[in-house]
Amino acid sequence: MPLSPENAPNLGVVPSTSEVITRHLRDAIVAGRFAEDEPIRQDEIARLFNVSKIPVREALKRLEAEGLVVFQRNRGAMVTRIAEAELAQMFEVRILLEDKALRLAIPNMTDATFAESERICEAFVGEHDVGRWAALNWALHACLYEPAQRPYLVNLIRSIHDKLERYLRLQMSLSEGKDRADVEHREIIAACQARDVERAAALLEQHITGVCRSLFEHLPGRK
């Protein structure tokens, strides 16, 4: 037989039309190609992807669940605007959840954990594509939290990172946030390697607080 399971595509895992549209819209929102409060026209998206409005509506509902889109009466889907007070709360929750995850993870960290964290740090430093910075930033945080063996906790943290990603890109691109993040990441990793839980947790809190402060200083329209 000319075909074999080894080279045949697994059509059972091919993303659906709505999943493809969701991914493209999510990337566009996170990258800032849609402005806050900007309407997302279902008919325009449907024409762009040459589909009916049904998968577009499904995609927008997924993005609504992720907090990136909101539906308003008589206006349809719009890109979510996050108020400064809400942003501050999200960073507060990050500190609470990530502190817990790191404390649980440190006793379970291995040489493989630190080798992977070093690889991600090197990739982060050498990456010039702003669009990749936030993804690598999350990859490093996830690398440090996954040894906690608390997938639900890590997923909660990931959901907050996803909502903040467009703002983190702004913070890193309009300030020295990228260089500062690399230094602070390495300090946290060093404390983890030393099994100094209290120092690692304190450095993590300082890191997240500093990102929040820097972000507010660079938010558009902020005096």
C-alpha positions in Angstrom: 0.0 0.0 0.0 1.5 3.4 -1.0 0.2 5.1 2.1 1.2 4.3 5.7 0.1 5.6 9.1 3.6 7.1 9.5 3.1 9.6 6.7 -0.6 10.0 6.6 -2.0 13.3 8.2 -4.1 12.8 11.3 -7.3 14.5 10.1 -8.8 13.9 13.5 -6.6 16.7 14.9 -7.1 19.2 12.1 -8.4 22.5 13.6 -11.9 23.4 12.8 -12.8 26.6 10.8 -13.8 28.4 13.9 -10.6 27.4 15.7 -8.5 28.8 12.8 -10.4 32.1 12.8 -10.1 32.3 16.6 -6.3 31.9 16.4 -6.0 34.6 13.8 -8.3 37.0 15.6 -6.6 36.4 18.9 -3.1 37.0 17.4 -4.4 40.2 15.8 -5.9 41.5 19.1 -2.8 40.6 21.1 -0.5 42.2 18.6 -2.5 45.5 18.8 -3.8 45.4 15.2 -7.2 45.9 16.7 -7.6 48.9 19.0 -9.4 48.7 22.3 -13.2 49.2 21.8 -12.8 48.6 18.0 -15.7 46.7 16.5 -15.0 43.4 14.9 -17.4 43.1 11.9 -18.6 39.6 11.5 -19.5 40.1 7.8 -16.0 41.5 7.1 -14.3 38.6 8.8 -16.5 36.1 7.0 -15.6 37.6 3.7 -11.9 37.6 4.6 -12.0 33.8 5.4 -14.6 33.0 2.7 -16.9 31.4 5.2 -20.4 32.0 6.6 -20.9 34.0 9.8 -21.5 30.9 11.9 -17.8 30.0 12.5 -17.0 33.7 12.9 -19.6 33.9 15.6 -18.2 30.8 17.3 -14.7 32.3 17.2 -15.9 35.5 18.7 -17.7 33.6 21.5 -14.4 31.8 22.3 -12.6 35.1 22.5 -15.3 36.5 24.7 -14.7 33.6 27.1 -11.0 34.5 27.1 -11.8 38.1 27.9 -10.5 39.5 24.7 -13.9 40.4 23.1 -17.1 41.8 24.6 -20.6 41.8 23.0 -22.5 45.0 23.3 -26.1 45.5 22.5 -26.7 47.1 19.1 -22.9 47.3 18.5 -21.9 43.6 18.2 -18.4 42.3 19.1 -15.8 44.8 20.3 -12.2 44.4 21.5 -12.2 44.5 25.3 -10.8 47.6 27.0 -9.3 46.8 30.4 -9.5 49.6 32.9 -6.4 50.5 34.9 -8.1 49.4 38.1 -8.8 46.0 36.6 -5.3 45.7 35.3 -3.9 46.4 38.7 -6.2 43.6 40.2 -4.9 41.2 37.5 -1.4 41.8 38.6 -2.3 41.4 42.2 -3.9 38.0 41.4 -0.8 37.1 39.4 1.3 37.6 42.5 -0.9 35.5 44.7 -1.2 32.6 42.2 2.4 32.6 40.9 3.9 32.9 44.4 2.0 29.7 45.3 3.0 27.9 42.1 6.6 28.7 42.6 6.7 27.7 46.2 5.2 24.3 45.3 7.5 23.9 42.3 10.9 24.6 43.8 11.2 21.3 45.7 10.4 19.3 42.5 12.7 21.2 40.1 15.4 19.2 38.4 18.5 19.8 36.3 16.2 19.4 33.3 14.1 22.3 34.6 17.1 24.6 34.9 18.5 23.5 31.5 15.2 24.4 29.9 14.9 27.7 31.7 18.4 28.6 30.5 17.5 27.7 26.9 14.4 29.9 27.1 16.4 32.8 28.6 18.9 32.6 25.7 16.1 32.5 23.2 14.4 35.5 24.8 17.6 37.6 24.8 18.3 36.7 21.1 14.7 37.3 19.9 14.1 40.6 18.0 10.5 39.9 17.1 8.3 41.7 19.6 5.5 39.3 18.8 7.6 36.5 20.3 8.7 38.2 23.5 5.5 37.6 25.5 5.3 34.0 24.3 8.9 33.3 25.5 8.2 35.2 28.7 5.2 32.8 29.4 7.3 29.8 28.4 9.8 30.6 31.1 7.2 31.2 33.8 5.5 28.0 32.8 8.8 26.1 33.0 9.2 27.3 36.6 5.6 26.5 37.6 5.0 23.2 36.0 7.1 21.2 38.5 4.4 22.2 41.1 2.3 19.5 39.4 -0.8 21.7 39.7 -2.1 22.0 36.1 -5.3 23.7 37.2 -3.3 26.4 39.0 -0.9 26.8 36.0 -3.9 27.1 33.6 -5.4 29.9 35.8 -2.1 31.7 35.6 -1.9 31.2 31.9 -5.4 32.7 31.4 -4.3 35.9 33.1 -1.1 36.0 31.1 -3.1 35.7 27.9 -5.3 38.6 28.8 -2.3 40.7 29.7 -0.2 39.7 26.7 -1.0 42.8 24.5 -0.1 45.1 27.4 3.1 43.1 28.2 4.2 43.6 24.6 3.6 47.3 24.9 5.5 47.4 28.2 8.5 45.5 26.8 8.7 47.4 23.6 8.3 51.0 24.9 10.6 50.6 27.9 13.7 48.6 28.9 11.3 45.9 30.0 12.9 43.2 27.9 16.4 43.6 29.3 15.1 44.1 32.9 13.0 40.9 32.5 16.0 38.9 31.5 18.0 40.0 34.5 15.1 39.4 36.9 14.3 36.0 35.4 17.9 34.9 35.9 17.9 36.1 39.5 14.7 34.1 40.2 16.2 31.0 38.5 19.4 31.3 40.6 17.3 31.4 43.8 15.3 28.4 42.7 18.6 26.5 42.0 19.8 27.4 45.5 16.4 26.1 46.8 15.9 29.4 48.5 12.1 29.5 48.4 11.7 32.8 50.3 14.2 34.7 48.1 12.7 33.2 44.9 9.2 34.2 46.0 10.3 37.7 47.0 12.1 38.2 43.7 9.1 37.0 41.7 6.8 39.5 43.6 9.3 42.3 42.8 9.4 41.2 39.2 5.6 41.2 38.7 5.2 44.5 40.7 7.9 46.2 38.5 6.2 45.1 35.3 2.9 46.5 36.5 4.5 49.8 37.5 6.3 50.1 34.2 3.2 49.2 32.2 1.2 52.0 33.9 3.9 54.5 33.1 3.7 53.6 29.4 0.0 53.2 28.9 -1.3 55.4 26.0 -2.9 58.5 27.2 -1.5 58.2 30.7 -0.1 61.5 32.0 
